[in-house]
């Protein structure tokens, strides 16, 4: 069990709100040109707005707290977090509503530093954000709770009541460990997971993620475009249930139907525009596919150009980089589509989604599609984009 140092002395009320304790660890008189102390904030306690000409670094060692820079939203900080505060940036930090917080604060270049103390953080400012309560009985981490709440505010899980062990394992993994692997933005992450639920034929999970998409600001058109794009990859016989579920959710949330059309082609030009879109994504390889196709299968190449790409991929509502990531999400979730996964890994690279982006995508899909499908996709990635050899990026198999 970790033992923390004594709280120290009470912090000056002129610069802090609530009960705050300061214990200086290093002072300039000891020969170090830094000022470093351990600060303990009781619940709801915080600093005033202030800035440092030399900047500041915070090491959170206990509890849950908040950090905010001027004109930016409040951030949750917790044990293990390091906050690097730039020079002359006005900010404040302190404990959350329901938890004390302790951090080590370090100011470098102390001989040059000036701290500019400003007004107190008002209750109105402080209350614009509230961290979810740490659920000790289920051992969910604060980050897992916060990330889950971002998608489904105040959602009560029935599975949590019947299978708390499973929720503890899954939520801590999917909503803390996996999300914190990379910086993929929440909208992109939700769209890709939503696409994977269609590929997995997981209707209940899809319903949850449509609501999550709307909750984080994804538009109804973007949701419908993911759904429409799934048809040539998953098949209408499976997608029709997802269309009905989407329409039910939209009606429940007072979203008028039908949505504005995003089509950009006509029956006369769908083949031409679809072929152009294929070549934009896959380059000269499309000409080779046409040339090498047996005559009795040439109609399939025409269908791919006119229908898959002309009717669907040319539509507005999503940019081409997003569409290629969505297609890859369908294919990974479907399973047994390794040849198509390899082709669309190349397609992703050609439109600007590099190896790192695709690794992040596969990582975020992992909790929802499982290890076998994810590892198969990683094998495809390593074959097309070997980590030490990026000269094969334009190959398509």
C-alpha positions in Angstrom: 0.0 0.0 0.0 1.4 3.4 -1.0 1.9 5.8 1.9 1.7 9.5 1.0 3.6 12.3 2.8 1.9 14.6 5.4 -0.5 17.2 4.1 1.6 20.1 5.3 0.3 23.5 6.0 -3.0 25.2 5.0 -2.8 27.0 1.7 -3.4 30.8 1.7 -7.1 31.6 1.3 -6.3 34.5 -1.1 -5.3 32.1 -3.8 -7.5 29.0 -3.1 -11.1 28.1 -2.7 -11.9 25.4 -0.1 -9.6 23.3 2.0 -6.1 23.0 0.5 -2.8 21.8 2.0 0.7 22.5 0.8 3.8 20.5 1.6 7.0 21.8 -0.1 9.2 19.1 -1.4 12.0 21.2 -2.9 12.7 24.9 -2.4 15.3 27.1 -4.2 17.3 27.5 -1.0 18.2 23.8 -1.3 20.2 24.5 -4.5 17.7 23.5 -7.1 16.3 26.1 -9.5 12.7 24.7 -9.1 9.8 25.1 -6.8 8.1 21.7 -6.1 5.4 20.9 -3.6 2.7 18.3 -2.9 -0.7 20.0 -2.9 -3.7 18.3 -1.4 -7.2 19.5 -2.4 -10.2 18.3 -0.4 -13.5 17.8 -2.4 -14.5 20.9 -4.5 -11.3 22.8 -3.5 -9.3 24.5 -6.2 -6.8 27.2 -7.1 -7.7 30.6 -8.3 -7.2 31.4 -12.0 -3.4 32.0 -12.4 -0.5 31.7 -14.8 3.3 31.1 -14.5 5.9 32.8 -16.7 8.0 29.6 -16.5 5.1 27.2 -17.0 4.1 24.4 -14.6 4.0 20.6 -14.5 1.5 18.7 -12.4 1.9 15.0 -11.4 -1.4 13.6 -10.0 -0.6 11.0 -7.3 -4.0 10.4 -5.7 -7.7 11.0 -6.3 -9.7 12.7 -9.1 -9.6 16.3 -10.0 -10.1 19.0 -12.7 -7.8 21.1 -14.8 -8.9 23.9 -17.1 -7.2 26.5 -19.3 -8.9 29.8 -20.1 -11.6 29.5 -22.8 -11.2 25.7 -22.9 -13.4 23.0 -21.3 -12.6 21.4 -18.0 -10.5 18.2 -18.2 -10.7 15.3 -15.8 -7.3 14.4 -14.2 -6.6 11.4 -12.0 -3.8 9.3 -10.5 -1.0 8.8 -13.0 -1.8 11.8 -15.2 0.9 14.4 -16.0 -0.4 17.9 -16.9 2.1 20.1 -18.8 1.0 23.7 -18.5 2.6 26.1 -21.0 4.2 29.4 -20.1 1.8 32.3 -19.4 -1.3 30.2 -19.9 -4.1 31.2 -17.5 -5.5 28.1 -15.8 -6.7 26.5 -12.6 -6.7 23.0 -11.1 -8.3 21.3 -8.1 -10.3 18.4 -6.8 -13.5 17.0 -8.3 -17.0 17.3 -6.7 -16.8 13.9 -5.1 -13.2 13.1 -4.6 -10.1 14.7 -3.0 -7.1 15.1 -5.2 -3.4 15.3 -4.6 -0.7 16.3 -7.0 2.9 17.3 -7.1 3.3 20.8 -8.7 6.6 21.8 -10.2 7.6 25.2 -11.5 10.9 25.2 -13.4 13.3 28.2 -13.8 12.2 29.4 -10.5 14.6 32.3 -10.4 12.9 33.8 -13.5 9.3 32.7 -12.7 6.5 35.1 -11.8 3.1 33.7 -10.8 0.2 36.0 -11.7 -2.7 35.2 -9.3 -6.2 36.2 -10.6 -9.8 35.9 -9.5 -11.3 32.8 -7.8 -12.9 30.1 -9.9 -16.7 30.8 -9.4 -19.1 28.0 -8.5 -20.8 28.6 -11.8 -17.5 28.0 -13.7 -16.6 25.0 -11.5 -20.0 23.4 -11.9 -20.0 23.4 -15.7 -18.5 19.9 -15.5 -18.9 17.0 -13.0 -16.8 13.9 -13.0 -18.8 10.6 -12.8 -18.8 9.1 -9.3 -16.2 6.4 -8.9 -18.1 3.1 -8.6 -16.1 1.2 -6.0 -18.5 -1.8 -6.0 -17.8 -2.5 -9.6 -14.2 -1.4 -9.7 -14.8 0.7 -12.8 -12.1 3.3 -13.3 -13.0 7.0 -13.5 -11.8 7.1 -17.1 -14.0 4.2 -18.0 -17.0 5.8 -16.4 -16.4 9.2 -18.0 -15.9 7.8 -21.5 -19.0 5.6 -21.2 -21.0 8.6 -19.9 -19.8 10.7 -22.9 -21.6 8.3 -25.2 -24.6 7.3 -23.1 -25.3 9.9 -20.4 -27.2 8.4 -17.4 -27.7 5.1 -19.2 -28.6 2.2 -16.9 -27.2 -1.1 -18.1 -29.3 -4.2 -17.5 -26.2 -6.3 -18.1 -24.4 -4.4 -15.3 -27.1 -5.6 -12.8 -27.0 -9.2 -13.9 -23.3 -9.6 -14.9 -21.3 -7.0 -12.9 -18.0 -9.0 -13.3 -18.3 -8.9 -17.1 -19.1 -5.2 -17.2 -16.1 -4.5 -14.9 -13.7 -6.3 -17.2 -15.2 -5.0 -20.5 -15.7 -1.4 -19.6 -12.3 -1.0 -18.0 -10.8 -2.5 -21.1 -12.9 -0.9 -23.9 -13.6 2.5 -22.3 -10.3 3.1 -20.5 -7.4 1.0 -21.7 -8.3 0.8 -25.4 -9.6 4.4 -25.7 -6.4 5.7 -24.1 -4.2 3.8 -26.5 -4.4 6.6 -29.0 -5.9 10.0 -29.8 -8.5 9.0 -32.4 -11.4 11.5 -32.0 -14.6 10.3 -30.4 -16.8 10.9 -33.6 -14.5 8.9 -35.8 -14.2 6.1 -33.2 -18.0 5.9 -32.8 -18.6 5.8 -36.5 -16.1 3.0 -37.1 -17.5 0.9 -34.2 -21.0 1.5 -35.4 -19.9 0.3 -38.9 -18.4 -2.8 -37.4 -21.7 -3.7 -35.6 -23.3 -3.8 -39.0 -20.6 -6.1 -40.3 -21.0 -8.2 -37.2 -24.8 -8.3 -37.6 -25.1 -7.0 -34.0 -28.4 -5.2 -34.1 -28.7 -4.4 -30.3 -25.1 -3.0 -30.2 -25.8 -1.0 -33.3 -28.8 0.6 -31.7 -26.7 1.7 -28.8 -24.1 3.2 -31.1 -26.6 5.1 -33.2 -27.7 6.8 -30.0 -24.1 7.3 -29.0 -23.4 8.9 -32.4 -26.2 11.3 -32.0 -25.1 12.1 -28.4 -21.6 13.1 -29.5 -22.7 15.3 -32.5 -22.6 12.9 -35.4 -25.3 14.0 -37.9 -28.2 11.8 -39.0 -26.9 12.1 -42.6 -23.5 10.7 -41.5 -25.2 7.8 -39.8 -27.4 7.0 -42.8 -24.4 7.2 -45.1 -22.6 4.6 -43.1 -25.7 2.5 -43.3 -26.2 2.9 -47.0 -22.5 2.2 -47.7 -22.8 -1.1 -45.9 -25.3 -2.5 -48.4 -22.8 -3.5 -51.2 -20.5 -5.0 -48.5 -23.0 -6.7 -46.1 -26.0 -7.2 -48.3 -29.5 -5.7 -48.1 -31.0 -8.9 -46.5 -29.0 -8.1 -43.4 -28.9 -4.3 -43.6 -32.7 -3.9 -43.8 -33.1 -4.6 -40.1 -30.5 -1.9 -39.4 -32.4 0.5 -41.6 -35.6 -0.1 -39.7 -33.8 0.2 -36.3 -32.2 3.5 -37.4 -35.6 5.0 -38.5 -37.2 4.0 -35.2 -34.4 5.8 -33.3 -34.7 8.9 -35.5 -38.4 9.0 -35.0 -38.0 8.7 -31.3 -35.6 11.6 -31.4 -37.8 13.8 -33.6 -35.5 13.6 -36.6 -37.6 14.1 -39.8 -37.5 11.5 -42.5 -36.6 11.1 -45.3 -33.3 12.9 -45.0 -32.0 15.1 -47.8 -30.6 13.0 -50.7 -26.8 12.8 -50.9 -26.7 11.2 -54.3 -24.3 12.7 -56.9 -24.8 10.4 -59.9 -27.5 9.6 -62.4 -28.3 6.3 -64.2 -26.4 7.8 -67.2 -23.2 8.7 -65.4 -23.0 6.3 -62.5 -20.5 3.9 -64.3 -18.3 6.8 -65.4 -18.2 8.5 -62.0 -17.9 5.2 -60.1 -14.9 4.1 -62.2 -13.3 7.5 -61.6 -13.8 7.1 -57.9 -12.3 3.6 -58.0 -9.2 4.9 -59.8 -9.0 7.8 -57.2 -8.7 5.2 -54.5 -6.9 2.3 -56.2 -5.1 3.9 -59.1 -4.1 2.0 -62.3 -4.8 -1.4 -60.6 -8.5 -0.9 -61.7 -7.5 -1.0 -65.4 -5.6 -4.2 -64.7 -8.6 -5.8 -63.0 -10.7 -5.0 -66.1 -8.1 -6.2 -68.5 -7.5 -9.5 -66.6 -11.2 -10.3 -66.0 -12.6 -13.3 -67.9 -15.3 -12.2 -70.3 -18.0 -14.1 -68.5 -17.2 -12.2 -65.3 -16.7 -8.7 -66.8 -20.2 -7.7 -65.7 -19.1 -8.0 -62.1 -16.4 -5.4 -62.7 -19.0 -3.2 -64.2 -21.2 -3.7 -61.1 -18.4 -2.8 -58.8 -17.7 0.4 -60.7 -21.3 1.5 -61.3 -23.1 0.1 -58.2 -20.6 -0.3 -55.3 -18.6 2.9 -56.2 -21.0 4.9 -58.5 -24.1 4.5 -56.5 -22.6 4.5 -53.0 -19.0 5.8 -52.6 -19.6 8.9 -54.7 -22.3 10.1 -52.4 -21.9 13.3 -50.3 -22.2 13.2 -46.5 -18.8 11.6 -45.7 -15.4 12.3 -47.1 -13.4 9.7 -48.9 -10.9 9.1 -46.1 -13.8 8.4 -43.7 -15.5 6.2 -46.2 -12.4 4.0 -46.7 -12.1 3.5 -42.9 -15.7 2.6 -42.8 -15.4 0.0 -45.5 -12.4 -1.5 -43.7 -14.5 -1.6 -40.5 -17.2 -3.6 -42.4 -14.7 -6.0 -43.8 -12.8 -6.6 -40.5 -16.1 -7.3 -38.7 -17.4 -9.6 -41.4 -14.5 -12.1 -41.2 -13.3 -14.2 -44.1 -12.6 -11.1 -46.2 -8.9 -10.9 -46.0 -8.3 -10.3 -49.8 -10.7 -7.4 -49.6 -9.1 -6.1 -46.4 -5.7 -6.1 -48.1 -7.1 -4.1 -51.0 -8.8 -1.6 -48.8 -5.7 -1.2 -46.7 -4.0 0.0 -49.8 -7.0 2.1 -50.6 -6.8 3.7 -47.2 -3.2 4.6 -47.7 -3.8 6.0 -51.1 -6.4 8.5 -49.7 -4.2 9.5 -46.7 -4.9 7.0 -43.9 -1.4 5.7 -42.9 -0.3 2.6 -41.0 -0.6 4.4 -37.6 -4.2 5.4 -38.3 -5.1 1.9 -39.4 -3.5 0.4 -36.3 -5.6 2.8 -34.2 -8.7 1.8 -36.1 -8.1 -1.9 -35.5 -7.3 -1.3 -31.8 -10.6 0.5 -31.3 -12.5 -2.2 -33.0 -10.9 -5.0 -31.0 -13.3 -5.1 -28.1 -16.3 -5.3 -30.5 -15.1 -7.8 -33.2 -12.7 -9.9 -31.0 -9.1 -11.0 -31.3 -9.3 -13.5 -34.3 -10.7 -10.9 -36.7 -8.5 -8.2 -35.4 -5.3 -10.4 -35.7 -6.3 -11.4 -39.2 -6.6 -7.8 -40.1 -3.2 -7.0 -38.5 -1.7 -9.8 -40.6 -3.1 -8.2 -43.7 -1.8 -4.8 -42.6 1.7 -6.2 -42.0 1.7 -7.9 -45.4 0.7 -4.7 -47.2 2.4 -2.2 -45.0 5.4 -3.9 -43.3 6.6 -1.7 -40.5 10.2 -1.4 -41.8 9.3 -1.2 -45.5 6.8 1.4 -46.8 7.8 1.0 -50.4 5.0 -1.4 -51.0 2.2 1.0 -50.0 0.8 1.2 -53.5 0.5 -2.6 -54.0 -3.0 -4.1 -54.1 -3.6 -7.9 -53.8 
